């Protein structure tokens, strides 16, 4: 019986969809006739947050963000699979993790986009639960997404060890709020100094994080 549960973030942890995200933000700005004066780095710095928060932080009026979100989603669904890469050693990470733990995904990406991406890389079969933005009222860094995933996996803290692997503070804070351990990874959108503010364990990538968990 597997007594470990591992929850993975997606963007920057298992997959790289940076180009798809940035190009789709720029598409939404153009379609909504918004004069975006920021840079690609400004967009990249917000990856991990829900789309409405990203658009608002990039200068869109709060009353109009959902029009931008709709523009984004209408294009992203058509390009997301083709323009998303699996990060180095992520396939090996998921395969190894599935040999000793039950797995889930906790992401702010909408589940209808996450599922085809994971299926395209032949790793969807390893995940028992996928919690996306539409599944919760309060996204990361709130604890709700992680707690919902753990509930689906019948988590019992007297029988199981649960871990969250993620590349941003949002993942690590969410894990802390849910009272589970976390591992930060450096293959995504944050740096070691930032991650160490929220976790004691930082690894190069998800494969190194999983190897660490396999040995404890």
C-alpha positions in Angstrom: 0.0 0.0 0.0 1.3 3.4 -1.0 1.5 5.7 2.1 2.9 8.7 0.3 0.8 11.3 -1.7 2.6 13.7 -4.1 0.9 16.7 -5.6 2.5 18.4 -8.5 2.0 21.9 -9.8 2.1 22.1 -13.6 3.6 25.2 -15.2 7.3 25.5 -14.3 7.2 22.2 -12.4 6.3 19.6 -15.0 5.6 21.6 -18.2 6.8 24.7 -20.0 4.0 26.6 -21.6 5.7 30.0 -21.4 5.5 30.8 -25.1 1.9 29.7 -25.3 0.9 31.8 -22.3 2.8 35.0 -23.4 1.6 34.9 -27.0 -2.0 34.3 -25.9 -1.8 37.2 -23.5 -0.7 39.4 -26.3 -3.5 38.0 -28.5 -6.0 39.0 -25.8 -4.6 42.5 -25.5 -4.9 43.0 -29.2 -8.4 41.5 -29.5 -9.6 43.7 -26.7 -7.8 46.8 -28.1 -5.7 47.2 -25.0 -2.5 49.2 -25.2 -0.2 46.9 -23.2 3.1 48.7 -22.6 4.7 46.0 -20.5 7.1 43.3 -21.4 7.0 39.6 -21.8 8.9 39.4 -18.5 6.0 41.2 -16.8 3.7 38.5 -18.0 6.1 35.7 -17.1 6.5 37.1 -13.5 2.8 36.4 -12.9 2.5 32.9 -14.2 1.0 30.8 -11.5 -1.7 33.2 -10.6 -5.3 32.9 -11.9 -5.8 34.7 -15.3 -8.1 37.4 -13.9 -5.5 38.4 -11.3 -2.8 38.3 -14.0 -4.7 40.6 -16.3 -5.6 43.0 -13.5 -1.9 43.2 -12.4 -0.9 43.9 -16.0 -3.1 47.0 -16.0 -6.6 45.8 -17.2 -9.5 47.4 -15.4 -11.0 44.9 -12.9 -14.5 45.4 -14.4 -13.2 44.2 -17.8 -10.8 41.4 -16.9 -13.3 38.6 -17.7 -13.6 39.8 -21.3 -9.8 39.4 -21.6 -10.0 36.0 -19.9 -12.5 34.9 -22.5 -10.3 36.1 -25.3 -7.4 34.2 -23.7 -9.3 31.0 -23.3 -10.7 31.0 -26.8 -7.2 31.0 -28.3 -5.3 29.0 -25.7 -7.5 26.0 -26.1 -6.4 25.8 -29.8 -2.7 26.1 -29.2 -1.9 24.8 -25.7 -1.0 21.2 -26.6 1.1 22.1 -29.6 3.0 24.9 -27.9 3.7 23.2 -24.5 6.8 21.3 -23.7 7.5 18.7 -21.1 10.3 19.9 -18.8 13.5 17.9 -18.7 13.2 14.8 -16.6 9.6 15.5 -15.8 8.5 12.2 -17.5 10.9 10.3 -15.4 9.8 12.2 -12.3 6.2 11.2 -12.7 7.0 7.6 -13.6 9.2 7.2 -10.5 6.7 9.0 -8.3 4.0 6.7 -9.4 6.0 3.6 -8.3 5.8 4.6 -4.6 3.2 7.3 -4.2 -0.3 8.2 -5.2 -0.3 11.3 -7.4 -2.3 14.4 -8.1 -2.1 17.7 -9.9 -2.9 21.0 -8.3 -2.8 23.9 -10.7 -4.4 27.3 -11.5 -4.6 26.2 -15.1 -8.1 25.2 -16.1 -8.5 21.4 -16.0 -9.9 21.2 -19.5 -6.5 22.4 -20.7 -4.4 20.5 -18.3 -5.9 17.1 -19.1 -5.0 17.1 -22.9 -1.5 18.4 -22.2 -0.8 15.6 -19.7 -2.4 13.0 -22.0 -0.2 14.3 -24.9 2.9 13.5 -22.9 1.5 10.1 -21.8 1.6 10.9 -18.1 -2.1 11.6 -17.4 -2.6 7.9 -16.5 -0.5 8.3 -13.4 -2.7 11.0 -11.8 -5.7 10.1 -9.7 -6.9 13.6 -9.3 -6.5 16.9 -11.1 -7.6 20.1 -9.3 -7.9 23.1 -11.7 -9.0 26.6 -11.3 -12.7 25.8 -11.9 -12.7 23.3 -9.1 -12.2 25.8 -6.3 -13.4 29.2 -5.0 -10.0 30.1 -3.7 -6.9 29.3 -5.8 -3.4 28.9 -4.6 -1.9 30.3 -2.3 -5.1 29.4 -0.4 -5.2 25.9 1.0 -8.5 24.9 -0.7 -7.0 23.3 -3.9 -4.6 21.1 -1.9 -7.2 20.2 0.6 -9.6 19.2 -2.2 -7.0 17.1 -3.8 -6.2 15.3 -0.5 -9.9 14.7 0.1 -10.2 13.1 -3.2 -7.3 10.8 -2.4 -8.8 9.9 1.1 -5.9 11.5 2.8 -5.5 10.6 6.5 -2.6 12.3 8.3 -2.2 9.4 10.6 -1.6 7.0 7.7 -0.1 9.1 4.9 2.7 11.5 4.2 1.6 14.3 1.7 3.9 16.6 -0.3 3.5 19.4 -2.7 6.1 20.0 -5.4 6.0 23.4 -7.0 8.1 26.2 -8.6 6.6 29.3 -7.0 5.8 30.6 -3.6 2.1 30.1 -4.4 2.6 26.3 -4.3 4.6 26.4 -1.1 2.4 28.8 0.8 -0.7 26.7 -0.2 1.1 23.6 1.1 1.9 25.3 4.4 -1.7 26.5 4.7 -2.9 23.0 4.2 -0.4 21.7 6.8 1.6 19.5 4.4 5.2 19.5 3.4 6.5 21.1 0.2 9.5 21.0 -2.1 10.5 23.9 -4.3 12.0 23.3 -7.7 14.2 25.6 -9.7 13.0 24.6 -13.2 10.3 27.2 -13.3 9.5 30.8 -12.5 11.3 31.4 -9.2 14.8 31.3 -7.7 16.3 29.5 -4.7 16.4 32.6 -2.5 12.7 33.2 -2.9 11.7 29.6 -2.5 13.7 29.1 0.7 11.5 31.7 2.3 8.6 29.2 2.2 10.2 25.7 2.3 13.3 24.1 3.7 13.8 21.9 0.7 14.7 23.1 -2.8 15.7 20.9 -5.7 16.9 21.4 -9.2 13.8 19.9 -10.8 10.8 17.6 -10.2 12.9 14.5 -10.8 15.4 15.5 -8.1 12.5 16.3 -5.8 10.9 12.9 -6.4 14.2 11.0 -5.9 14.5 12.8 -2.5 11.0 11.7 -1.5 11.7 8.1 -2.6 14.4 7.9 0.0 12.6 9.2 3.0 
